[in-house]
Amino acid sequence: MIKKHITKALCISLLIFHSCKDGNQNATEVQVEQNSHATLSYAKGFQIDNYGDFKILKVSSAWPGSTKTFKYLLHKKGSPAPDSIQADAVITTPISSIVVTSTTHIPALELLGVEKSLVGFPNLDYISSEKTRALIDAGAIQELGQNEAINTEKAIDLNPDVVVSFGVEGENKTLSSLQRAHIPVIYNGDWTENSPLGQAEWIKFFAALYDKEAVADSIFNTIETQYNNLKEKALKATNQPTVLSGAMFKDVWYLPKGDSWAAQLVADANANYLYKNTSGTGSAALSIESVLNTAQKADFWIAPNAFESYDALANTNDAYTRFDAFKNKRIYSFASAKGATGGMLYYELAPSRPDWVLEDLVAIFHPELSETQQPHFFYPLD
């Protein structure tokens, strides 16, 4: 199961009138004309409209099944915020300090070159990136507790320009406390995206906070091009191997459903994920008997939870040894790619770099098409 500190999604709309106050002048109503609309090719959860001195950012799926749309007003420093626009948070851009709550947010900050603006994070040990860990070691990033239970006193003392959180259904008392202290809180819903490139495109969400849209466009275009080139390359393979994923937890086998981004990555690597026809984006919960019946002869087995060796699998449950992928030593895991404090690099970086994940999978499933290289995430079990 992929662990996440995550979530929030965005959409957009706006009234065509707003009012501004300048010194002692009375508010005057003026027409607002949209200058540009953010180009989003894959992400479904957010949208950004640019109105010159301000932008409107909406999150339409802060968590799976959410029916509330969150609207955020981003206005340029030195320009007044339109006071007739009702928003869940008002943020002055470009921001200079930020608190994020998911490791999946870290790569976007680093890719944009703004990692030094990160001032706090809940459970620093989860962070794997060497660049951000160096900032942690230097005391530049403060420990803020655990996920939903952020230490509000520390966060308020940091007084960040914005806190980026992941959504959970129901009231989050910690976030409410931050909002009462006049610290803007916004939701990020990268993990609600179904497509690999959709998740990666959330770099544009962060770019809007720093007025770095052009930088984000360039970065994402590179990732998109590399991903699609690998996808085309995989189609040249003459075979399509069968693939199993996941492993058991308390006698229940969990694996990605057919509409998930993980399943899409296997398909784009030109392999046959044996559970591609299962409906949904979450995890399917199956019995070991059911999995053996369907996937005992699978050519490959990828992402067997946190297992790093064949001995560990065999010692946990003898049923694992009955799979052909076990017998033929064709199991690959991301569990061994860890940061200095034990955080798994895959959980942190894979959503932002699906091209690297796809590169690993093409090399595994179709080695004849791949040049010899060091894997990014997936290594063969010991």
Disulfide bonds with the S-S distance in Angstrom:
none
